[in-house]
Amino acid sequence: MRQQRRLKSRPRSHIAAQKGALPAGCAASGDKRLTTDFSGLAAALDAADPLRHFRDDFILRDDLVYLDGNSLGALPKATPARLAETVRGEWGEGLINSWLSADWVNAPRRIGDKIAGLVGASPGEVIIADSTSVNIFKALTSAMALRPDRRVILSEAGNFPTDLYMMQGVAAFSGGRTRIVTAPGASVLDHLNDDVAALLLTQVHYKTGEIRDMAAVTRAAHDKGVLVIWDLSHSVGAIPVDLGAANADFAVGCGYKFLNGGPGAPAFIFVAQRHQHVMPALSGWFGHARPFAFEDDYAPAPGIERFLCGTPPVLGLAALEVGVDLMARADMGALRQKSLRLGDLFMACMAEYCGGFGFTLVSPADPARRGSHLSYAHPQAHAMVQALKARDVIGDFRALDIMRFGLTPLYLRYVDVVTAVTTLRDICLTGAWDRPEFHVRGAVT
Ligand SMILES: *Cc1c(COP(=O)(O)O)cnc(C)c1O
C-alpha cells in the first residue's frame, strides 16, 4: 500500500515557504492572480440555459453541489408520489389484480421502449431487467451461443470491474472452453480475430470519461465476425447514442445513473432484432412464451421478452419510469451541448484556480472524445474528495488516485461548477483536506 504522508494544517505562508518539502501537488499557489470572472460568466450561462427549468423537477438543496449524478442520479420530485401510489394504491388496494389493472406486467417492455428512444434502438429491442451485471452475463452468453466455434471473449484492461468479473465467471463456467483476453486502451482492437466470439466494451469509460467510437469499433469487430456488447452505463442520458446506426449487437446499461431511476434501479438490455432468436442462458419463467400456461418445458418468448428472467421488480420499475420520462422530455442535443460547456467551464476554472496544486486531467479535453464526467488524478484524491463532501460538494473517488466529477446537465448549474472548483482551491490553500477523518476509506467511495 502506498504510504501517505500526513501533513498538519499549517498557515499558508508556512506551506509556501516549505513548498519543496510537501508531497507532490499539495504546494500552495496562493500568490496566483485570479483574473477571470468565472462567477459572472457562469451566471450568464445559467440565465441563458434552455434546460435550466429541469432542475425544478428534482429534489436538490440549493446549497448542495451534486457532482455524482453519474453514480446515483438525483431524486425527481414526482418519484415519491409515484412510489406512494404504486405501493398504497396498486399494491395495497389493487393487490394481485394490479399485474393487469396497473399494467405491471408490461412495465419492463414499456419502459424498455422508452429507453430505446434514448439510445437509437427500435421498439422491441430493449427490455428492463435485473442488474447491469446480470445483463452482461446474458449478453455474453448469447453472443457465445451465436458464435459457438469461437473460444475467446475480449475486453479492455481497466474496464469497469463488474464487466471483467462477469467475463471471468462466464469463462470459469465454460469449463475452460472460453478464454479471456484483455488489452489496454485502443490496442484491444489488435486482438480481434476469428477466434473471438464477443468484444465487451464500455462506451464512456467510467474513470476517464473517454468515449469510444461505437460505429467504428463495431465495424472493425464485425469485419472479423466478432459480436460487440456495449456497456452504456455512463452513456444513456449523458451523450447521444445511436445503436441502430452503429449496427450494434448487444448493449446493457444502468437505470440509477443519468436516468435517475433510484438506488439499485433495474437495468436494461438491448438485443438487436436480428439476434433475438438466440436461446437465453437465464431461461426463467418471465421469459417464457406463455408464463401462465405453467408448462414443464421452456419455450422462449418470440422477442425481447425472452431476456427477462424472473418476476419484474415493480417498485423499482415505477421509480425508474419517472426518471426515464423526465429524461425523454429533454432534447439530447441541448443536453450534450450543456454537458460539454459545463466541462469546458470546469477545466478552465481548474486551470486558473487550482493550476498550481498538482491535479492532472485524465479525461480527454477534446469535446468529441469526452463523455459527461471529468476526472483528475491527484496523490491526495481520496482525502480531497472527503473534504469537498464535508463542504457540500459531492464528487467521488475512484481508486487509485482519481477524483471524478459527474456533469449532469438536467440539474447541474454552471454556478455549481464555479462553487466546486473554488471550494477545492480553498481546501488546497488551507490544507483542510489533511484531517484524519478524510483519510479513512469507507466501504463505498
Ligand atoms: C455502474 C456500472 C455498472 C454497474 O453494474 P451493476 O450491476 O448495476 O452494479 C456496470 N458497468 C459499468 C460500466 C458501470 O459504470
PDBQT file of the ligand as one rigid body, heavy atoms in Angstrom, charges set to zero:
ROOT
HETATM    1  C1  LIG A 501     -22.091   1.474 -12.840  1.00  0.00    +0.000 C 
HETATM    2  C2  LIG A 501     -21.624   0.477 -13.821  1.00  0.00    +0.000 A 
HETATM    3  C3  LIG A 501     -22.050  -0.855 -13.756  1.00  0.00    +0.000 A 
HETATM    4  C4  LIG A 501     -22.916  -1.295 -12.595  1.00  0.00    +0.000 C 
HETATM    5  O1  LIG A 501     -23.387  -2.581 -12.652  1.00  0.00    +0.000 OA
HETATM    6  P1  LIG A 501     -24.443  -3.050 -11.568  1.00  0.00    +0.000 P 
HETATM    7  O2  LIG A 501     -24.734  -4.444 -11.905  1.00  0.00    +0.000 OA
HETATM    8  O3  LIG A 501     -25.630  -2.128 -11.666  1.00  0.00    +0.000 OA
HETATM    9  O4  LIG A 501     -23.839  -2.892 -10.213  1.00  0.00    +0.000 OA
HETATM   10  C5  LIG A 501     -21.642  -1.715 -14.750  1.00  0.00    +0.000 A 
HETATM   11  N1  LIG A 501     -20.832  -1.305 -15.750  1.00  0.00    +0.000 NA
HETATM   12  C6  LIG A 501     -20.395  -0.021 -15.813  1.00  0.00    +0.000 A 
HETATM   13  C7  LIG A 501     -19.506   0.407 -16.927  1.00  0.00    +0.000 C 
HETATM   14  C8  LIG A 501     -20.766   0.899 -14.841  1.00  0.00    +0.000 A 
HETATM   15  O5  LIG A 501     -20.314   2.134 -14.898  1.00  0.00    +0.000 OA
ENDROOT
TORSDOF 0
